[in-house]
Amino acid sequence: MTSPSSSISTVPPIAVTAYYKFVHVPDYATYQPRIQAFCQEHGIKGIVLLAHEGINSTVAGTPEAIAAYKAFLWSLPPFAD
């Protein structure tokens, strides 16, 4: 007989981050394909809303992918702090 813990597959850790920033982004549509490509390349899932008023996102992925997402997002001029 197997113990309950031995029948559970190993799942990699998942990190979730939520981020918003209200900032004027007149060319917001130019950022959409770059953010989408980055997320796809890093296996990040979730939702990213872009508008003239800023960005709102809740995404999930490996801790390394989420750290890279934050660095990438903050490297974009409208979203840098």
Contacts in CASP RR format, 6 or more apart in sequence:
PFRMAT RR
TARGET T0000
AUTHOR 0000-0000-0000
METHOD contacts of the structure
MODEL  1
MTSPSSSISTVPPIAVTAYYKFVHVPDYATYQPRIQAFCQEHGIKGIVLL
AHEGINSTVAGTPEAIAAYKAFLWSLPPFAD
12 62 0 8 1.000
13 62 0 8 1.000
13 63 0 8 1.000
14 60 0 8 1.000
14 61 0 8 1.000
14 62 0 8 1.000
15 60 0 8 1.000
15 61 0 8 1.000
15 62 0 8 1.000
15 63 0 8 1.000
15 65 0 8 1.000
15 66 0 8 1.000
16 58 0 8 1.000
16 59 0 8 1.000
16 60 0 8 1.000
16 61 0 8 1.000
16 66 0 8 1.000
17 57 0 8 1.000
17 58 0 8 1.000
17 59 0 8 1.000
17 60 0 8 1.000
17 66 0 8 1.000
17 69 0 8 1.000
17 70 0 8 1.000
18 57 0 8 1.000
18 58 0 8 1.000
19 55 0 8 1.000
19 56 0 8 1.000
19 57 0 8 1.000
19 58 0 8 1.000
19 70 0 8 1.000
19 73 0 8 1.000
20 54 0 8 1.000
20 55 0 8 1.000
20 56 0 8 1.000
20 57 0 8 1.000
21 54 0 8 1.000
21 55 0 8 1.000
21 78 0 8 1.000
21 79 0 8 1.000
22 53 0 8 1.000
22 54 0 8 1.000
23 53 0 8 1.000
23 54 0 8 1.000
23 55 0 8 1.000
23 78 0 8 1.000
23 79 0 8 1.000
24 52 0 8 1.000
24 53 0 8 1.000
24 54 0 8 1.000
24 78 0 8 1.000
25 31 0 8 1.000
25 50 0 8 1.000
25 51 0 8 1.000
25 52 0 8 1.000
25 53 0 8 1.000
25 54 0 8 1.000
25 55 0 8 1.000
25 78 0 8 1.000
26 52 0 8 1.000
28 50 0 8 1.000
28 51 0 8 1.000
28 52 0 8 1.000
28 54 0 8 1.000
28 55 0 8 1.000
28 78 0 8 1.000
29 50 0 8 1.000
31 50 0 8 1.000
31 76 0 8 1.000
31 78 0 8 1.000
32 50 0 8 1.000
34 76 0 8 1.000
35 48 0 8 1.000
35 50 0 8 1.000
35 72 0 8 1.000
35 73 0 8 1.000
36 48 0 8 1.000
38 44 0 8 1.000
38 69 0 8 1.000
38 72 0 8 1.000
39 45 0 8 1.000
39 46 0 8 1.000
39 48 0 8 1.000
39 59 0 8 1.000
39 69 0 8 1.000
42 61 0 8 1.000
42 65 0 8 1.000
42 68 0 8 1.000
42 69 0 8 1.000
43 61 0 8 1.000
43 62 0 8 1.000
43 65 0 8 1.000
44 59 0 8 1.000
44 60 0 8 1.000
44 61 0 8 1.000
44 65 0 8 1.000
44 66 0 8 1.000
44 69 0 8 1.000
45 59 0 8 1.000
45 60 0 8 1.000
45 61 0 8 1.000
46 57 0 8 1.000
46 58 0 8 1.000
46 59 0 8 1.000
46 60 0 8 1.000
47 57 0 8 1.000
47 58 0 8 1.000
47 59 0 8 1.000
48 55 0 8 1.000
48 56 0 8 1.000
48 57 0 8 1.000
48 59 0 8 1.000
49 55 0 8 1.000
49 56 0 8 1.000
49 57 0 8 1.000
54 78 0 8 1.000
55 73 0 8 1.000
55 78 0 8 1.000
55 79 0 8 1.000
57 73 0 8 1.000
59 66 0 8 1.000
59 69 0 8 1.000
60 66 0 8 1.000
73 79 0 8 1.000
74 80 0 8 1.000
74 81 0 8 1.000
END
